[in-house]
Amino acid sequence: TEAQGYLNQALKIHPNYKLSYLLLGNSHFYLGNYEQVVTMYRHVLKLDPNYGEGKRNLGVALRDYGKFQGEKANNLAGAISLLEEAVQYLPNDFETYHLLGVAHGQKGDTQEAITYFKKEIELAPKNASGYFNLGVAYRHAGDELNAKKAFDQARAIDPDLPQLKAQQQ
C-alpha cells in the first residue's frame, strides 16, 4: 500500500512511464484487487503493446481473476470470459486450460471441458489431475471407456492421487 503512494506520485511526474503502471499492477495483485490489476496491466500494454512482461502479467492476472470469479464470486460466465482472454496471453499455461475445463464442466458443457482438459494434458502430460478431470468429463459425457482410460492414466502417474482415492470410496 505504501508503494502505491510512491508509484502514484511517480505517475504524476511521468504519466507515460510503463514500469510505474506495471509495479502498481503488481502491488494491486498482491493485495488481491483484481479489477485494478487488470486495469493497470491493460494500461501498460496500451503504452507498449509488445511489452512481454506486461502481457505475461496481464495473462496471470486474468487467470487468477477468472479463478476468483468462478470459485469465490460464483460468476461462471465472468470466469470463462476472463480465462478465455488469459489464454491469449498465456497460450502454454496448463493451469489456465485446467480452469477453463473446470468452468465448462460446471456449466454443463462437457465437450468443451474435454477439449480444455486435453489441452491441459498436452501441456503437462505428467499431471495426474489433468487425466483425472478428463475422466470425470468423459464420465459426464457418458463415455465410460474413455473415462476408464483417463482414470487409469491418472493412476499410472500418481497412484496416491487424492481424487482417485475419494472416487474408490
N, C-alpha and C positions, 0 to 999 in steps of 0.2 A: 504494500500500500504506500509505503514511504517512497519507493522507487517511482511509483506512478506520478507523484507530485513533481519529482525532478524531470521525468520524461515529458510531462505536460508543459513544464516550463521550457524545456529544450525545444518543443514543437512551436512554442510561441516565438522563439528566436529564429528557428529554422523550420518552417512548416512543411517543407518537402523532403525532410530527411527520413528516408525509409527505415533506417535502423531504429530510430526512436519509436516508430509505429510497431515495428517487429517486437521490440523489447516491451512495449506497452501491452501488446497482444500476449506475450509470454507471461507477463505479470497477471493479467486477467485469467489466463489459462490456469495458473497455479491457484488462483482464488476461486476457480470454478464458474466464472462469469462468461459462459459460452457465447452469449449474444455479442458481448463486447469483443471477445476474442476474434470471432469471425469478422466483425466489422473492422477491427484493426488490421487483420491479415488481408482482407479484401482491399483495404486502402494501400497496403504495401504493394500489392500486385497492380493496383491502379497506377502507382508511381513507377513501377518496374515490372511489367508483365512477365519477364523472363527470369525473375529472381528465384532461383532454385529453393533456397531456404524458406522463402515466403510461400511458395507452392506446397512444399512439404508440410510446413507448419499449418497452413490452411487445411490441407487434407487431414492431418491428425485432429485438428480442432473440429472439423465437420464430422469425422468418425466418432469422436468422443461425445460430441453434442448429440449426434444421432443415437448413440448408445444410451445417453441420459434420457432423451425423449422417449425411447422405447421402454426402458426399464423403470424409470422413476416417474416420468410425466404421463405415462400411458397414452402417448401420442404416436401411434403406429405409423400413420401416414406421414407425419413430420419426420419420424426416424428414417423411414425409407427414403424420403426426399433428400435428407442430409447425407445419408450413406451413399446414395447414388451419385451425388455430387462429389463426395470424398473419393470415390473410385477414379474420378477424372484426374485427381492429384496424386493418388496412391494406387496406381494400377497393379502393383505387385504386392500389396499388403493383404496377406491371407486373413487377417483379423477383420478387415472391412467386409470381405466376402462372407466370412462366417456370420457377422452381424446381419448382413442382408439376407442370408439363408434363414436365420432365426426369425427375422422380422416377417419375411414372406411366409414362413411356416406358421407363425402366429396369425397372420392374415388369412390363412387357409389356401394360399396359392402354392400348393405343393410342388408343382412342376418348376416354378420359378425358384423355390427353395432348393430343389435338387440341383438345378443349374448352378446356383451360387455355392452350394456345398462341394460340387465337383470342381469348381474353380479354386475353392479353398484348398482342396486336396492336391490339385495340380501345383499350387504354390508352396504347400507344406505337406509333402507326401508322408512324412513320419509323424504327423499329428493324428493320434488315435481318435481324438474328439471329433475331428472332421469326418472320419469314417462313421463314427457312432451317429452323428447328426444326420449324415446321409442315409444311414439305415433307418432312422426314425422317419425321415421324409419319405423314403420308399415304402415303409410300412403304412404311412398315412395315405399313400397313393394306391395301396392295395397290392403292391408288388413285393410279395414275401420272399421270392427268390433273390432279388437284388438286395433286399433288406438283410437277409441272412449273410450274403456275401460281404456286405459292408460291415456288419457286426463282427463277422469272422476276421476281417482285415483289422478292425479296431482291436480285437482281442489278440491278434498276432503281434501287433505293435506294442500294446500295453495290456497284458492280461489283468493288471490290477486297476484298470480304469474304473473309477467310482461309479460312473453311469452304467457300466456293464454289470457291476455287482448289484446295483439297485434294480436293474432290469430282471435279474435272475430271482429276486425275492418275490 
